[in-house]
């Protein structure tokens, strides 16, 4: 296979997902005697090999799960059992394979280039999110205010929104300067496959906007995807504090964990 690390860099730059399987330990006779690697793509293709047979089938299953959840796994194979014999891998040894996800840095779309949007973009970029900023005012959505942004979109909302390359790994934060703009962005957002949709504002405001979309006939399942009010409850008041509460929630969703105070966790986590 081509250099696996160069291929991983290419995958991530294209925003594609895969999983990497590596033999990390072996004892006795095994099909491969080196730290062999196999790359498993999101569409099921593979590149490289860790020995073939039943081991690779199970590794591919674990790879699909790693891509879905973003979590690695460790697999152990006893190559002396009946399954190994049936697959032709009568080697008399054992092997451990580490399967890890290869995922692009997620793209965060910030709707609204005001003070809170600026603080959210700065904080999120620092923890690995790629940043895209959207606003109808070019004097706000510009490189001077958002040097960390990978993409900037400015112009009428109805023209910009359909252009956005939102995928199932995208995060959306809606923090525009007015209820009508928030509603317009939210209406678009719930129709996308975005992994996260957050709406800035009070519980009352969030309820009004969601109720409006419900009256328009938007499916309830889509509305239930919205995090509103956005962020974790840390008593935020300033734009910087609000940004921290929002980005903390983004991190929790990205890692697929339920947030709870560390003091309430058990000693073993």
Secondary structure as UniProt FT lines:
FT   HELIX           4..13
FT   TURN            14..15
FT   STRAND          18..27
FT   STRAND          37..41
FT   TURN            42..43
FT   STRAND          46..48
FT   HELIX           53..69
FT   STRAND          73..78
FT   TURN            79..80
FT   HELIX           82..86
FT   TURN            87..88
FT   STRAND          94..102
FT   STRAND          107..111
FT   HELIX           115..125
FT   TURN            126..128
FT   STRAND          130..135
FT   TURN            138..140
FT   TURN            143..145
FT   TURN            147..148
FT   STRAND          151..154
FT   HELIX           157..160
FT   HELIX           161..163
FT   TURN            168..169
FT   STRAND          171..174
FT   HELIX           179..189
FT   TURN            190..191
FT   STRAND          196..199
FT   HELIX           203..215
FT   TURN            216..217
FT   HELIX           220..223
FT   TURN            224..225
FT   STRAND          226..227
FT   HELIX           239..254
FT   TURN            255..256
FT   HELIX           262..264
FT   TURN            267..268
//
